[in-house]
Amino acid sequence: MFDRLLQRKEWKRNAAIVQENKAGKAPNFYHRQNYAWYREHLKIDSKMILLEALDGAHPTGNVAALVKELNDNPAFGAFKLYLSGRADVYQTRLDYVKSLQLERVTVVISDTDEYYKILASAKYLITETSFSQIFIKRPEQVYFNTWHGTPLKTLGKKIKNDHAMLGNLQKNFFEADYLLYPNEFTMNCMVEDYMLKNFCKAEILLSGYPRNQVFHDKTRRDEVRKECGFTEDMQCIGFMPTWRGAMSNVNGVGQNEQLCAYFDELDRMLTEKQTMFVKLHYMNAAGIDLSKYTRIKPFPLEYDGYEFLNAMDVLVTDYSSVFFDYAITGQKVVLFTYDLEEYTRDRGFYLSLEELPFPKVQTLQELVKEIALPKEYDDTAFLARFCPYETPGVTEALLRKVIFEEDSPLFEKRPVPDNGKKNVLLYIGGFGKNELTAAAVKLLHAVDRTKYNYAVVFPMEDIRKRQSDIDVLPPDVDYHGFYQWRSATPSEFVDYMAWKANGKVPYEKVRPLMQKICARDRARMFGPCRLDGVVQFSGYYDEVTAAFEQLPCKRSLHIYRDMAEVCKDKKNMDEAFYGDMYNCYDAVMAASEDVLEPIKTLARKYHPKKKDASNPVVCHEIVDKAGVLLKASKELSMEGVSVNACRERFYDALENKQLKKFVSVGGFSKEKGYERLINAFERVHADAPDTCLFILGETGVMFSELSEKLRGRSCENAVFLVKNMSNPYPLMQECDYYVSAAFYEGLGTNLADADILGLPCVATDVPGNHAFMRLAGGYLMENSEAGVEKALRDCLEGKVPAHLAIDYEQYNREAVAQFESLLP
């Protein structure tokens, strides 16, 4: 530990740091940190298998079938078997294991210390969904992901209201050694919509599902019916509705109310010879009590769900994939699509329901009538398309493949499709509405995307409530989401926070620790993905920058500011870290000529003896002339916009052709120099009252502060602060001059946008502005309040060039060439 945590006198403060960072965390916070230690130190147990089922109380599906086969088959008798589940289902899973006489199976509670020891050391890992977001597969482990059904409703990037929250599933698929799909349709949907092609190196197994083997067992069907007391003249109806809603917004109250209303009616409408057995999605089950009904009962817990479903005479479902499986029995399927229009709008389907052979009903009266009718449809083509591999024996064959590496004619092996082009990954942050996001998106639209496979990586927490932001990407650019989690052991976490928060630990001491933590993070985020090049485009975020630096491919770091200056203002940033990274990345991309020398200076400062210290290359930002003009042609929208003045006065000023209008665009933050801009404008306005100033910012804490400072000033009615305007271009083109009064600027593209709209531009002579305006022959003003005032007066006196001398098409061609020259 760092000098015994700075000779222990800092211990209390560091303890406070740990508690501060633990605040708001899940109760398993420390267990998850222990996982990093276990993964580092525990030996792999070659005779241990961990199986993780869906979160419901009663294990069902592929994992249930695999657990039973592993327990009962002597070929797997030497293995220790663990079945995991949440704490609230622990007892029911114990009862399940006991009822099926699975003597060799140990139930373990997920997210506990015991669970993470097993997750870190078991040789074989099997799940039908995904393991925890902190899971990092060890090279010696074998991971079998079975998934849980042929999809009717959309998945992954096609989910209409949850499409960007796919990261943990996607990560698990990347980490898997084997991916199981029951047909080519499912394989194609999963590969396409979880964006596995080209990046994922898993082996696909096309095979029948283990959970479906029971549907071939007519003897067991008869036994279950006899054990349950079903008579020959009794009609047993299985009802299995799907979940409605997004996994990122779990709220089943409305669904439960609707289902209960239906159950109330059905209990009266069914005959004495009919019983409906209900298996609810686990997210609905806790909120519905079926004990009050006479003819509606739950699936009995002593049976596996599919084992009991095999004893039914008819299946009623809505949009659940269960009908793809149950069709194997030859029994009747009825689709109860009472909310078809709403569900189609909110979620969507891969297949039109008209393509399915099953009868569809939308009312209870139609449902009861259809249940009583015999099966009259032909499902031969359906079975050939969706159940081509469903034969007895696949469960053992699949386990022999995963554990003993034995091939079998019962399954077909396929690689994940790969076009052979090089894969390039970009990190652009959390899709915030800022210059960096805009620059990265414009770049991705401008490059020739047929040369490389491009994908963007982002932290999912940042876009949870604004997933539509990701839609700005070109449709042929993939994206990979990840959860932010520092993969540190408990002692590493304390050391890391001592460096991050205290500012007393030199980076040279923390560097080995950062390498260890970020090596795990790299493995956690990307697993064994095929990567040829990565670009850390945001330039910020220590953990991501250090994780990318450790990827085994060509690595480029994009820098758009003098990071030594930025670190002076940011207490949680260390310039030594960036000086180190400049020397570790294969290429450093300078957003403008202005940051070339600061990059070299910082690189030499921390590696003075290194001969190959960073030699950055300028990569200009793309200027989207067509996009600017298109957005400017749109109608001005004030929806969700905040203005410091009344709307009437705002519109009067904007529409007044006699006023000379200045405009500045950028976040409401100190570096934009808005306070000195207002001060300078106030003096100009005193001499030229036919002027006004618009300041447009997407976000920032200074909006309220500036609004307050304007009160009572002579220019109060002539200065308009506008916050959260998603499209500023219609307003900009109504103005006469563009002003950048920034103390330092990042990419300076607003100057190009203003020039495209025909506004004469003035800018402070600071990094970011300087390089672009020198290149374009623009007006640079002194970096002072007096300099800003002089520039405003020069605008009014016609002393500012009407246009910048720059060919944007040529500028963009050079920018793309600069970027591509740094790719693998």
N, C-alpha and C positions, 0 to 999 in steps of 0.2 A: 504494500500500500504506500502511496506517495509520502515518503519520509514520515511514516506512521501518521498519516493525515496531518501533515505540517506540524510534527512534534506534538500531536494530540491537543494542542491548545485550540485548534480549530474544530475539534470533534463535535462540540455542541452545535456549531453552525452547520457542519456537514450533516449532522443528524436532522437538523431542521430542514435542510435542502431535500433530504430523502423524503421526509414527511410531506413537504410541500408538493413534491412531484408524485407522491403516492395519493395525494388528495384527489378524490373523484375517480380513482381507479377501481377496478373490480376487486372483490375480496380475494381472488386468486392471484393478485399481483405478485406476491413473493413466490408462489408456486411456479408461476410462469418464468420468473427469473431463475429459479432453481433448474428449470428445464435446460437452460443454456449450459449450466454446470454439468448436469447429467449427460447431456449430449457430448460434452467435451471429455468426460472422464470415465463414464461407464462403458464396460465392454459389451459388444453385441452378443446377445444370447441367440445362438443359431437354432435353438429348439423352442423359441417363444413366438407366438402369433397373437397379435392384437387385432380384434375386429370391432369396428365402430358402426353401429346401425343408426338409422334415422332417430330423431330426438323423441319419438313417441314412447309411451310407457311400455308398449308391448313390441318387442323386436319382430320385424316381419321382413319380407322381401329377400333379396339375395343374401344378405349377411346372415339372416336366420337359417337359410338353407345351407350355407357354407359352414356355419357353426355346428349344425347337426351332423353334417357329413364328416367334419373333422373329429367330432366327438365319437361317432359310431364306427367309423372305418378304421380297422386295425392298421392300415398303411400309414396312418398319421398318429399312431398311439404314442410315439415318443415326444410329441410336442405339448408344451404348456399353452393352454388356450385362455385368453382374456377377452371378455365382452364388456365394452364400456357403455356408460349412459349417464345422464344427469343425476344429480342427487335426488331430485323429486321422483325419479322413476326407479330408484335403486331397489326398493322392496319388491315392486312388481316384476322386475327383471330377475331377482332372486327366485321369486315364485315361479316364473316362467322356466328358468333353468331346472328347478326342482321338478316341475310337472312333466317336463320332457325327459327327465332322468339324464341330464347332461352332466354326469359326475365329474368330468374333467374340465369343465368350464368354470372359471372364476369371474365373478362380476366385479368390475371396478368403477368407481365414480369418476367421471371425467372432470378435468380441471382441478384435480387434487394432486398432492405431491406424489402419491403412489402411481397415479395415472401417468404423470410426466416421466417418471422413472421408466415405466414400461414403454411409453412412446419413444423414449430416447434409446432404448436398448433392445427392443424386440426386432428380430431379424425380418419378420414378415408382417406387413401392415395391410389391412384390408378394410375398405369402406365403400359405401354406396353413395356417399356425397363428398364430404371433405373432412380433413382434420383441422385442428385449430389454426387460426391465422398466424400463430407464432411457430408452427411446425416447420422444421427444416430436416428434410430427409438426409440421412447419412449415406455415404456412398455404398456401404456394405448392406444397407437395408433394401428389401424388395417390396415394392408398393403396388398393390393391385386395386384399381378403382373400378368398381362394377357399374356405377351409375344406377339409376332406379327406374328405367322405363323408356319405352318409345314415346317421344313427345308428340302430343297434338297441339298443345298451347306453346307459344313461342318461348325461347330460352335465350340467355346470353344477351348479345347486342340487339336482338330483335324484340326484347321485352319493352313494351312501350313506356312503362312508368318506373322501370327499375333496371334499365339496360346498362348503366355504368357501374352498378354495384356487384359486378361479377368477379372481382379480383381474387377472392379466396378460392372459389371453385376453379377458376382459370389456373391459379398457382398450383393447386393440387393436381390438375391434369398435366401440367408441365413437369411436375415432380414424379409422376407415376411411371412405373416400368411397363405396366400393362393397363390398357383401357378396354373394357368389355362393352360391346354393343351387339344387340340381338338381330340387327339387320343393317343394310347399307343406308337406308333412309335415316336411321338414328345416327349412324356414323357421320354422314354428311352434315346433318344439322349441328351436331356437337362440334365437329371440326371447324365448320364455317362460323358459327355464332359465338363460340368461345375463342375464336381466332387462334387455333392451334397450328394451322398449316404453316410450314416453313420453320416455325420456332420450336415446336414440341418434338421431342425425340422418342416418345413412348412407342411401344408396339401395340397395335390394335388387334384384339381378338374378336372375330365375328363368331358368335356362338349362341346357342340357346341360353336362356337365363336360368340360373340355379333355382330361383323361386318358382319357376314354371314347371319343374319336374313333377310336382304333385298332380298337375292336371293330366298327366299320362297314367295316373294310378287310379283306375276305376274301383279296385278292391278297397283302397283306403277311403274312397268316396262312400262306398256302401257301409264301411265300418263306422265312419263318423255319423252318418245318418242314423244308424242303429243306436250308437252310443247316446245320441241326442234325442232319441225317441221320435224321430220323424216317421210318420206313417206314409204309405204309398199314395193316399189320397190328399196328402198335405203338400201345398206349394210353398217352397222356401225361396224367399226373394232376398238377394244380397244388394244392399244399397251402399255405395262408396262414393260420396261426393268429393270433389277436389277442393283445394284451398283457393280462395279468391283474394287477390291483393298482392302487394309487393312485400318481399322479404325485408326490405328496409323500413317498412311501415306496418308492423304487425298489429292489426286491430280487427278481431273477428266478431265484435259485438253485433254489428249489423247482419253479418252472415248467420250468426246463431239465432237471432230473432226470426229471420226468414225461415230457417230450417225448423225451428220449433213450431212455427205457424203451420208449416206443411205437415209435420208429424201429428199435430193435433187433429188435422182433417183426415189424414191417412188412417189413423187409428180407428176412426169411425167408418171409413169407407171400405177397408179390407174385410173379407169374409172370415168366417170361423175356420176355414180350411187354408187360410193364407197367413203367413207370418213374415214380416220384413225384419231382417237382421241388418243392423247398421254398423258400419265401421267408419267413423269420422276421421278426418285429417287431424293429426295430433294438435294442431293449433286451434281447432274448434272443440275438441273433445272435452276439455276441462269446463267449458261453459254450458254444457247441455246434459240434462238429467233425463235418461230414458226409462227410469224405473217406474214412472207414473203411467206408462202406456201398457195396453193389453196385448196388442198385436205388433208392436214395434219393440225390438229387443237389441241389445248390443251384441257384437260378435263375442262369444265366450272366450275368456282369457286363456283357458287351458289348451286352446288350439292355436297353431300358427294361423295368421290371417288367411293365407292362400290355401292352407289345408282345409279350413272351414269353408272358404269360398267355393272350393271344389265340390262341396256337398249341396250347393245351391242349385235351384232349377232355372233361375234367371238372374241376370245381373242388371241392376239399374245404376247408372252413373251419369255424369254430365260431361266433363271435359278431362277426366282422369285417364291416365295411360293404362289403367287396369284393364280396359276392354281389349287392348291389344293382346294381353296375356290370356284373359278368360276365354277369348274366342277359340283357343286351342281345345277346349272341352266339347265344342259343338253345341253347347247350350245357348239359349237366347240372350241377346244383349239389347237393352232399351236405353236410349239416351234421353235423359230428362233435362232439356235445355231451356229452363224457364227464364233465364236471363241472357239469352243468346246475344241480343243486340248490345247490351251493356258490356258483357264479357268480351265480345269481339272488339268493341271500341277500346276497352281498357287494357286488354292483354293481347289478343290476336291469336291466330292459328297458323300452323304450317299447312294444314289441309283444310279444304272446305268440307263442312260436315256432309255436304251432298256427295262427296267422294266415298263416304263410308256406307256400307250396306245395311246398317242397323236402323230400325225404326226410331224416329225422333218425335218427342212429344213436348209440349210446353205448358200444359195444365194438368192438375191432379186428376181431373176426369179422364183426360186422354191417357194418362199414365196407368190408371187402374184398369181401363179398358184394354190397353195394349198388353199389360202383364198377363191377362187371362187368355190371350190368343196364342196359338202355337207358333213356333218359328217357321216363317215362310220365305225368308230371304236366302240368297246364295252368297256365301262368304268365301268361296274357293279362291278367287283372285286376291282377296284381302289376305288370306292366310299365306298364299304364295309370296306376297310382297313383304309382309311384316313378320312372319313366323317361319322363315325358311330353314332355320337351324334348330328348331325345337324338336329334339329327340331325347330319349332317356339316356342317362349316363354322363351328361355334360358336366355335372357338378364335380364328380371325381376327376374327370379329364382336365378341367380347368385348374383344380388344386394341384394336380400332378405337374401341370405346366408351370405354375407359379413357384411351387416348392422344390420339385425335382427336375424342372426344366425338360419335361417329357412332352413331345408333340403328340397330336392325336388327329385322326380324321374327323372328329366331332367338332372341331373348330378350324377357322381359317385365319391365317396371320396376314396382317396388312401394315405397312408403315404409314405414319401420318404423312399426308401429301406434302411434298417439298419441291418447289420449282428450281432449286439450285442457286438462286440469286443470293447475294449477300444480304444479311439482315442488319438493319441499322435501327437502333433504339434511341429515342430522344426523351429527355426529362425536361418538362417545361413548367413544373410546379403544379399548382392545383387549379389551373384554368381560371385564375383570377382575371378580372377585367383590368388589365394593365398592359404596359408597353411590351413586356417580355412575351406574354401570351400572344398578343397581336403579331409580334415579330416572328415567333415560331410558326404560327398558323400560316402567315403569308409566305414564309419560306417553304413550308410543306406543299402549299398550292403551286409554288413557282418551280420547284425542282422537277426533273424528269423522273416520275415515280415508276417507270418501267425498268430503270437501271437497278434499283434496289427494292427490297421489301422493307418498308418503313413502318415503325410502330412507336407510339407514344406511351410513356409510363407516367402514372400520376398517383398521388395519395388519395384513396377513396373518401376518407373523412372530409376532405376539402370540398368535394362536390356532391355530398350526400343530398343536400337540399336544393341543388341547382344542376341536376344532371344534364339538362338540355345544353349546358355550356359546351359539352364535349362534341356536340353536333357541328361545331365550326370546323372540325377536321375534314379533310377530303375523304370521301367514302371508301377509297381503297387504301387508307392508312389504318392499320390496326391499333388497338390500345390495350394496355395491360395495367390493371389497377393493383395497388398493394395497400395493406394496412401499415400505418406508421407504428413501429414497435422497436425499441432499442434492444437488440439481442445480446444483453449483457447478463453476466452472473451477478449475484447480490453485491459482492465486493467490487466488481468492475463498475457497477452502477454508481456506487458511492464515489469511487475515484473519478469517474467521468463527470459527475455533477460537481465535484470539488473543483475540477478544471473549468467547467462551464460557468459556474455561478460565482466562484470566489475571485477569479482573475488573478490568483496568486501562484498557480501551478504553471510553469512554463510548458509550452506545447511540446518541446523536445522530450519531456518526460511522459507525456500522455500519448505520444505518437504510437508506440507499440500497442498500447491498449486500444486506441482507435482502430488500428489495423485488425486486431482480433475481433472486436465488436462488429466492425463493418464487413469483415470477411463472412461472418455469419449472416449479417443483413443481406449481403449480396446473394448468398445461397438461398436465404428465405424469400427474397423478392423474385429471383429469376430462376432458381433451381438449375437444372442442367440444360436450359434453353440454348439453342444454337444462336450465338451472337457473333457478329463479325465486326461491328462498330457501335460505339455508344457516344452520345453527345449529351453532356450535362449542360443544357442550354440556359437554365435559369441563373447559373453562376453562384447561387446561394445554397444554404442548407448543408451543414457540415456532414451529417450522417450519409445523405445521398451522394454528396461529392466524394466522400471517402469510400463508399461502397462501390460506386462506378469505377473509381481508380483501380479497384482490385479485380475487375472483370478481365477474363483472358481474351481480350480482343483489342482493336485499336480504339483508344479513348481520347475524346476531345472535350475540352472545357471552355465554355463560352463566357467571356467576361465583358461586361459593358460599362463598368465603372472602375474608378481607382479604388480598389478594395482596401488599401491602407487608410484612405480617407473615410470610407464607410465604417471601418472597424473602430475609428475614433468615436463615432456617434452611437455605435451599437455595443453595449456592454457585454453582450453574450456572443460576440464575434471576436476571433483572434486572428490578427494579420499573419502570425507565424504559420497558422494552418494553411492559409491561401498561398503564402510563399512556398510552403512545402508542396502543395498540390500542383503549383505551376511547374515544378521540376519533376513531378511524378507522372503527369499525364503525357500522352504521346504528342498531343498538339494543344496549344492554347489559342483560342479564336478571339481576337480583339474586335469588338463591335465597331470601333472607329480608330483612326490613327491616334486620337487623343489618349487612348489607354495603353498604347504600345509601350511607351517608356515606363509608366508606373508598373506594368506587369514585369518588365525586365528588372527594374529596380528592386521590387519586392522579391523576385526569384533570386537575384544575386545576394540580397541581404541575408537570406537564410541558407543559401548554399554557395558561399563565396568561392569555394575551391572547385566547384563542379564545372567542368569545361563545357558540358552541354546544357548549361542553365537555359531556362525557357527562352525560346525565340518565337514569340507570338506572331501569328499571321492575321492580317485584317480580313474580316468577313463582314461586309456591309449588310445592313438590313434591306430586305425587299421593300420596294415602294409600289403599292397596289393602286396604280392610277385609275384603272377601270373600276375597281371596287370603291374608291373614294367618290368618283363621279356618280356611280350607281346609288350609293347611300345618300349622297347629297340631293339626288332627284326625288327621294322619298319625302312624304309629308312630315313636317315637324311634329314629333310626339312628345307630350309632356306627362305621359302616364308614369306615375311613380317618381316624378321629378320633384326635388325640393328647390325652392327659390327664396332668397332672403327678402324679396319684395312681393307686393301683391301681384297677382297674375295680370291684372289690367294694365298696371304701369309697365310691367315687363313686355307685354305685347305692344303697347304704345311705342316704347323705345325701339323695339325690334323693327316695327313697321314704318317708323319715321324716316323717310328718305333724306331729310335735312340733317340728321345727326351723323357725325363721323364715328364709326363704331370700331373700337379696339376689342380684340378677343385673345384669350390665352387658354390653353387646354392642358390639363394635367391633374394629378391627384392633389387633394388639399393637404399638402405636407410642407414643412418648412423649407425644404430644398428648392421648391418651385419659386420662392421669392415673391409670393403674392403680396405680402405685407408692404414690401418696398415698392412693388408695382402700384399698389393703391395709393401710397404716399406720393409717388411721382405723378400719378394721374390726377390726384387732387389739385396739385399746383397747375398742371396743364389745363385742367377743366376750369379753374378760376379765370384763366385768360381766354379759354375757348369753350364757352358753356354749351355749344352745340356738339358736344362729344359725350360718349358713354363707353363703359367698359364692361365686357362680359367675361367672367372667369368660369370655365366649365371643368368640373372634376367628377370623376366616377365615385371615388371614395376618399376618405381622409378625415382626420380628427379636427382639422383647422376650419372646417366649414362654419361651425358654431362660433368659434373664437373670432374669426374674421367678421361674421355677421354682427356680433356684439360690438366689435371695435368700430364698425361703420356707423353705429347709431349716433346721430347728432352731428356728424361731420358734414362739411359743405358739399361733399360729393356723394352723400348717402343715396340720393335719388338717381344717381347716374352710374352706380356700380351694381351689377347684378351677379350674384354668386349662384351658380346653378349646379346642383348635385344630382348624380345618378341619371344623367341623360345617356341612354344607351347608344344613341346615334346623334353625335354632335354636328355632323356635317351640314344638315339643312340650316342650322343656325349659323355656322361658320361662314357659309357662302353669302349670308345676308350682311356680313361685316365688311369693313374696309381695310383693316390692318391686323396682322398677326404679331403678337409679342411673346417672346420667351424671356422672362426675367429671372431664370433659375440661377441658383448658386453653383449647381452642377447638374448636368443632364445625363440621362442614360443613353438612349438611342437617337433622340432628336428627330424622330420621324414626323412629328406634328408639323415641323417646318415644311417638309416636303408635301404633306397633305394640304396645308394652307396655300402653298404655291400652286398646287394643282387646281385649287378652287379660285385662283386668281388674286390672292391677297398678297400685297407686299409684306415682307417678313423682316423683323428685327429681332436680334437675339444677343444675350450677354456673351461675352468672349470667355466662355468656360468650356471645360471638356464636355464632349458630346455635341454641343452647338458649334464649337470652333471648327472641328474637322469638316463637318457637313457644309457649313457656310463658306469656308475657304474653298472647298471643292466646287461649290455652286456659285461663287462670286457674290455672296450675300452680305448684308449689312450686319457687322458685329459691333456691339456697343460696349462701353466700359462696364466692368463688373462692379457697379456701384449704383446707389439710388440716383445720383446725379447723372450717371450714364444712361439709366433707364429714362429719366425725364428728358434728356437731350434727344434720345431716339424717338420718343413719342412726338416731340415737337418737329423733328425732322420728317416724320411721316406726314404730319399735317402740312408741312411746307414743300412736300413733293421731292425730298432729297433721298428717298429710299427707292432702289430699283423696283420696278413694277413686277419683274419676274426673276427667278433664279436661272442662271445659265447652266442647265443640266439636262441631259438626254436620259429620261428615266428608263426607257427600254434598254439602252446600252448599259446603264447603271445596274439594272437587274440581271442582265446576262453576266456581267462581271461578278456580281454578288453570288449567283448560283455557282459559277465556276470556282470562285474562292471557297465556297462551302464544300463542293464535291471534291476539291483537291485534297481535302483533309480526311475523306472517307476511305475505307479499306479498298 
